[in-house]
Amino acid sequence: MFRRAFWFTAGAAAGVWATTKVNRQLKKLTPESLAAQAADKAVEAGHRLKDFALDVKAGMSQREDELNDALGLHQDPDRPDNVTALPGPRRMRAIQHHKTTHQNFSYDRNEDH
């Protein structure tokens, strides 16, 4: 008699557990639940994308500072427009290089035919 009661109780408990488990899964698959899950994933992806963009921006700023230091480019706080300019000797070399490499160059598009 106790054996039958034990197995009856064990079967009933297993049935209740299985029914509860199935009902939870069915609730997860309702359209409202799926929409809420999709919205949560979209918000999470948006936060990750924002963090990535901020990391890229910080890295770009850091690299720009490194390149400016390496090239000797510094912002002059006395200039009103705060424009970064090449130092005098480098700027002159750049202008002279441009003049020497491009002074005798003329392009006639009909020469190619």
Secondary structure, DSSP 8 states (H G I E B T S, - for coil): -HHHHHHHHHHHHHHHHHHHHHHHHHHHTSHHHHHHHHHHHHHHHHHHHHHHHHHHHHHHHHHHHHHHHHHT-EE-TTSTT--EE--HHHHHHHHHHHHHHHTT----TTTT-
